[in-house]
Amino acid sequence: MDKEILKLVGTRICALRKERGEKNVSLLNLHKIAESLEVNLVQLFAYQNEEFMVTSAESDIQDIVGMLRDANVEKIRVAKNVLKELL
């Protein structure tokens, strides 16, 4: 994760926490939560007024990302090359 982004988000969270009088949740913990939910930090904080619908394509992408997370470096490179050829 980019250190500059961590610093900016951390500063913003700190400011919001002070405004609301809330306890501090570290950015690294938020990152862990987002990873376990298989979303990025932006998605973790995105508010949707209606039910969140995941398309089948988005679901497939999440499955692929999960497989890549468990793969070794060589398999990831092979998968990247295959995708380049297909797309």
Order of alpha helices (4+ residues) and beta strands (2+ residues): alpha-alpha-alpha-alpha-alpha
